[in-house]
Amino acid sequence: MGTLTIRIDDELEKDLGQLAKALHRTKSDLARDMLRKRVAVERFRELKRQALPLAEAAGYLTDEDVFRDIS
């Protein structure tokens, strides 16, 4: 397992501490989960960016186009 050290401002430190206390979790646990979710979102956005030209070339311009073909 790796280690990451970051600096955060006092307000964020306070907010994170309050959230951790309310959820009965550690600040590290919350930060790990938040980073994990953010990385997943960025991966999804990159995959979407790569797939979009292919989808458009196949005639999928809207969500309705996709739903029409999978329904």
Secondary structure, 3 states (H helix, E strand, C coil): CCCCCCCCCHHHHHHHHHHHHHHCCCHHHHHHHHHHHHHHHHHHHHHHHHHHHHHHHCCCCCHHHHHHHHC
